[in-house]
Amino acid sequence: LLAEIAVLAMEGVTDAYHNEIGTHLRHSILSFSPEDPITIKDAADIEKAAIQYYEDDYQILAAVHTDEPHLHIHFVMNTTNYRDGSKYKGRKQDFYAFQQHLKSILKPYGLSVNLQP
């Protein structure tokens, strides 16, 4: 139910700013190795810290998945900025800056970044 509400909210922002053309959602996955010393609670804490990078400007939803031998986090972000309606550009420098943000979050856990765009 929460995912359905999030989708409706994201569609509402996209429609309000007339950004129906192009990519609407950005999906990425942060995966951990089965050997990584990480708990579900750790993954949830990492998830919350990770979305802080975008949450001031974009609607973003994240979920920890335990359906594989390794924990992973799915991120889904609306590409329409909810403050001004601008479209997320998805430039390489932003991807690398987000990776740096993740590195700083993961360092205390002794983990490295394995983000799939």
GISUL-V618251 format. One line per field, one symbol per residue. phi: phi as a letter, one per 30 degrees, with the letter a starting at -180 (. if undefined). Layout:
phi = ???
This chain:
phi = .ddddddddddddeddchcddidcbccbbcccdedddbcddeddddeddddddcddbbdbbbbdcbdbdbdacccbbddcdddbidcddideddedddddededddeddiccdbccd
